[in-house]
Every structure is written in structure tokens, then in C-alpha cells.
């Protein structure tokens, strides 16, 4: 194998390692797996033609997100998806269009993807002062436009209590905490939530994914998964959640994801393949 081929393979491997996180960001940003993945594919197409933006960045991840952001901006922050014309998708796009330019992007890059303010500034081509202002604006705009009843599916009492505190501090009502798939289904029927916050590994070894799928047979609500096993959901082999947080989580991550999910009022159902 030539040195050039080795370098190409190394670059491709690094991009592939960061791609699940770009796809996560794209889904959270657009509120849709289909729409988000189209942006991710467009980003890869650009990199295949000219990878200089990624190579010149301090890290592959930063360069990948910078390339994505350039496409996101130049496309008007919306791609035409012919098979996504339902009311919820349209409502999500209407909500997105009403936000201050770059505010949600900055919030997601900081709280979900973990970029520093300096890195975000390079990704969106803004200075530190603007990034800070955009973070404040995003938090205020999203908090003012979303509220609801949140159901928590979590088997660890301390984590469940922390999640309850975060949710109630945001001004939302907690319908209850379920520790198993059976409890989750019963709770969902007794008090219908407007958002589900769920772990995927539950107390009796039942699946939070299965619990959510059971609930979504009769509900059309957003879902935020919080899990120590993100690789089980970031596979690309089946529909994935628009909002996924890895354990151990930070309070700001949960606050952002819950607010974002309620803001969009849409979800990606996880049907097993």
C-alpha cells in the first residue's frame, strides 16, 4: 500500500469515527432523521470533492462540523424533502425559521456536542462575544416557546431524581417515573405525556426502546434517550432518535435536549428492524 493510500485511509477512518455525532447533531437541528441524514450525506459529498476544510481544521470533528454548517447556511437551513410533508415536520420547520439565526446551532454545538466557545466560533465563523450572545438568546427563545408534561423512564433512583429536578426547573410537569417497560406503558396510559425522557436499559432487564415503541403506538410525542450505551442507537441501520444524550450527562445537555424536543413537538420512532 502506498503512503498516499495509507493517508487516505487514515483520513477516512477519522471522518467515519465522527460521522455518528454529525448525524446526531443534524437530526437534533432539523428534528428529523431523514432530513438530518440528507445534510450529512451532502457534507460527505463536499468532502469527497475537496477535503481541505476538514484537513486544515484543528481536529477532524471540528472541520467536519464546519463543512456541515457551511452547507446548512447556504441551503437556507432547509432541504426540500418530498416525503416529509406531514403537519409535524412542517410545524418544526416553521418553528425553526422563527428563531434567531445561529442560536439553536450554537446551543446544540455547545450542550450536546461539547464544543468550546472558541471551536463554535470557528465552526460558524463568529467571535466569542457573538457566540455567548447566541447561547443566551437560544436558551431564552426555546424556554419561552415550549412547556409540557414529561414522563421519565429510568431505573436508577438518583438519576431519576436528578432528571425530575432538571425538568421541573425548566417549568415542565413530571407525570411520573417508570422503572420497567410494564410500568412505563401503564404510566403513559394513566397520564399522557407531551415528552418521554428514557433510558434504554431498565431495572428488570427490559428495554427502554421497547417501552417507548409501545407508548408511541398510541402517542405522537418527542423522545429524548439518555443512555450509557449510545452505540446501540447510533448504528444507522434503523430509525434513530433525534435526541440522544450519553451518560454520564451534564445538566445543560438535558436542559437543551428537553427544550429542543418539546420545541419541535416531533419524534423519530425506534422500530426494531
C-alpha positions in Angstrom: 0.0 0.0 0.0 1.4 3.4 -0.9 1.9 6.2 1.5 -0.9 8.2 -0.2 -3.3 5.3 0.1 -2.4 5.0 3.8 -3.1 8.7 4.4 -6.4 8.5 2.6 -7.5 5.5 4.6 -6.5 7.2 7.9 -8.4 10.4 7.0 -11.5 8.3 6.0 -11.3 6.4 9.3 -11.2 9.6 11.3 -14.2 11.0 9.4 -16.1 7.8 9.9 -15.5 7.9 13.6 -17.0 11.3 13.9 -19.9 10.8 11.5 -22.4 9.4 14.1 -22.0 12.6 16.1 -22.5 14.7 13.0 -25.7 12.7 12.2 -26.9 13.2 15.8 -26.4 16.9 15.5 -28.1 17.1 12.2 -31.1 15.2 13.5 -31.4 17.4 16.5 -31.0 20.5 14.4 -33.7 19.5 11.9 -35.9 17.4 14.1 -35.9 14.6 11.6 -33.6 11.7 10.9 -34.4 11.8 7.1 -33.8 15.5 6.8 -30.7 15.4 9.0 -29.1 12.5 7.2 -29.5 14.3 3.9 -27.4 17.1 5.2 -24.8 14.6 6.5 -24.7 13.0 3.1 -24.3 16.4 1.4 -21.4 17.1 3.7 -19.6 13.9 2.8 -20.1 14.7 -0.9 -18.4 18.0 -0.5 -15.5 16.5 1.4 -15.0 13.8 -1.3 -14.5 16.7 -3.8 -12.4 18.9 -1.5 -11.4 17.8 1.9 -9.2 20.9 2.6 -11.7 22.4 5.1 -11.6 19.3 7.2 -7.8 18.8 7.0 -7.0 22.4 7.8 -9.1 22.4 11.0 -7.5 21.8 14.4 -9.5 18.5 14.6 -11.3 16.3 12.1 -14.5 16.7 14.1 -14.4 20.5 14.0 -13.6 20.5 10.3 -16.5 18.1 9.6 -19.0 20.3 11.5 -17.6 23.4 9.9 -18.2 21.9 6.4 -21.7 20.9 7.5 -22.5 24.3 8.8 -21.5 25.9 5.5 -23.9 23.7 3.6 -26.6 24.3 6.2 -26.3 28.1 5.8 -26.1 28.2 2.0 -29.1 25.9 1.6 -31.2 28.3 3.6 -31.2 25.9 6.6 -33.8 23.6 5.0 -33.7 20.9 2.3 -36.7 20.0 0.3 -37.8 16.6 1.5 -40.7 15.4 -0.6 -41.7 12.5 1.7 -41.8 14.7 4.8 -44.8 16.9 4.3 -46.8 15.9 7.4 -48.0 18.6 9.8 -45.5 17.9 12.5 -42.5 18.3 10.1 -43.9 21.4 8.7 -44.6 22.8 12.2 -41.0 22.0 13.1 -39.6 23.9 10.1 -41.9 26.9 10.9 -40.6 26.9 14.5 -37.0 26.7 13.3 -37.5 29.6 10.9 -38.7 31.8 13.7 -35.5 31.5 15.8 -32.6 33.9 15.7 -30.1 32.9 13.1 -27.4 30.6 14.5 -29.0 30.5 18.0 -30.1 26.8 18.0 -27.0 25.8 16.2 -24.7 27.3 18.8 -26.8 25.8 21.7 -26.6 22.3 20.2 -22.9 22.6 19.4 -22.2 23.6 23.0 -24.5 21.5 25.1 -24.9 18.3 23.0 -21.7 18.0 21.0 -19.4 19.5 23.6 -17.6 22.1 21.5 -15.9 25.0 23.3 -17.0 28.6 22.5 -13.7 29.0 20.6 -14.4 26.0 18.5 -18.0 27.0 17.9 -16.8 30.4 16.7 -14.6 28.8 14.1 -17.4 26.4 13.0 -19.9 29.2 12.4 -17.4 32.0 11.8 -18.3 34.2 14.7 -16.3 35.8 17.6 -16.6 34.8 21.2 -18.9 37.6 22.1 -21.4 36.7 19.4 -21.3 33.0 20.4 -22.1 33.9 24.0 -24.9 36.2 23.0 -26.4 33.5 20.7 -26.3 30.9 23.6 -28.3 33.3 25.8 -30.8 34.0 23.1 -31.3 30.4 22.2 -32.0 29.4 25.8 -34.5 32.3 26.3 -36.3 31.7 23.0 -36.7 28.0 23.4 -37.7 28.2 27.0 -40.4 30.7 26.2 -41.9 28.7 23.4 -42.2 25.2 24.9 -43.7 23.6 28.0 -45.4 20.3 28.8 -45.7 17.1 30.8 -42.7 14.9 30.9 -42.6 11.2 31.6 -39.3 9.7 32.9 -38.3 6.1 32.2 -35.3 5.5 34.4 -34.5 2.6 36.8 -31.7 4.3 38.9 -33.4 6.4 41.7 -30.7 9.0 42.0 -30.6 9.7 38.2 -34.4 9.7 38.1 -34.4 12.3 40.9 -31.8 14.5 39.1 -33.9 14.3 35.9 -37.0 15.3 37.8 -35.3 18.3 39.2 -34.0 19.4 35.8 -37.4 19.0 34.2 -39.3 20.9 36.9 -36.7 23.7 37.0 -37.5 24.2 33.3 -41.1 24.7 34.2 -42.4 21.4 33.0 -44.6 18.9 34.9 -43.3 15.4 35.6 -46.1 12.8 35.1 -44.1 10.1 36.9 -41.1 7.8 36.9 -41.2 4.3 35.4 -38.5 1.7 36.2 -39.6 -1.0 33.8 -41.3 -1.4 30.4 -44.5 -2.5 32.1 -44.6 0.5 34.4 -43.8 2.8 31.5 -46.8 1.6 29.5 -49.1 1.8 32.5 -47.9 5.3 33.3 -48.3 6.5 29.8 -51.9 5.3 29.6 -52.7 6.9 33.0 -51.3 10.3 32.3 -50.4 11.0 28.7 -47.1 12.9 28.4 -46.1 15.5 25.9 -42.5 14.3 26.0 -40.7 11.0 27.1 -37.3 11.0 28.7 -36.0 7.5 28.7 -33.0 5.2 29.5 -32.7 2.1 27.3 -31.6 -0.4 30.0 -34.2 -0.9 32.6 -34.4 -2.5 36.1 -35.9 -5.9 35.1 -33.6 -6.1 32.0 -36.5 -4.9 29.8 -35.8 -2.4 27.1 -36.5 1.3 27.2 -36.6 1.2 23.4 -39.4 -1.4 23.5 -41.2 0.6 26.2 -41.0 3.8 24.0 -42.2 1.9 20.9 -45.2 0.5 22.9 -46.0 4.1 24.1 -45.7 5.6 20.6 -48.3 3.2 19.2 -50.9 5.4 20.9 -48.9 8.7 21.3 -47.2 11.1 18.9 -44.7 12.8 21.2 -41.0 13.6 21.2 -38.5 11.3 22.9 -35.1 12.0 24.5 -32.9 9.0 25.2 -30.3 9.2 27.9 -28.1 6.1 27.9 -24.7 4.7 28.8 -24.9 2.8 25.5 -25.2 5.3 22.7 -23.7 2.9 20.2 -26.9 0.8 20.4 -28.8 3.6 18.9 -26.2 5.4 16.7 -26.0 2.5 14.2 -27.5 3.9 11.0 -29.3 0.6 10.5 -32.7 1.7 11.7 -34.6 4.8 12.5 -32.8 6.7 15.3 -33.8 9.2 17.9 -33.4 12.9 17.1 -32.3 13.5 20.7 -29.7 11.2 22.3 -27.6 12.0 25.4 -24.8 9.9 26.7 -24.3 9.0 30.4 -22.9 10.5 32.5 -24.7 13.5 31.3 -24.4 17.2 32.1 -27.4 19.3 33.3 -27.1 21.7 30.4 -27.3 18.7 28.0 -30.6 17.5 29.4 -32.0 21.0 29.6 -31.1 21.7 26.0 -32.4 18.3 24.7 -35.7 18.5 26.6 -36.3 22.1 25.4 -35.4 21.3 21.9 -37.6 18.2 21.7 -40.6 20.0 23.1 -39.9 22.9 20.8 -40.1 20.6 17.8 -43.0 18.5 19.0 -41.9 15.7 16.8 -40.1 12.4 17.2 -38.3 9.5 15.5 -39.9 6.2 16.5 -37.5 3.3 17.1 -39.0 0.3 15.4 -36.8 -2.8 15.6 -35.6 -4.0 12.3 
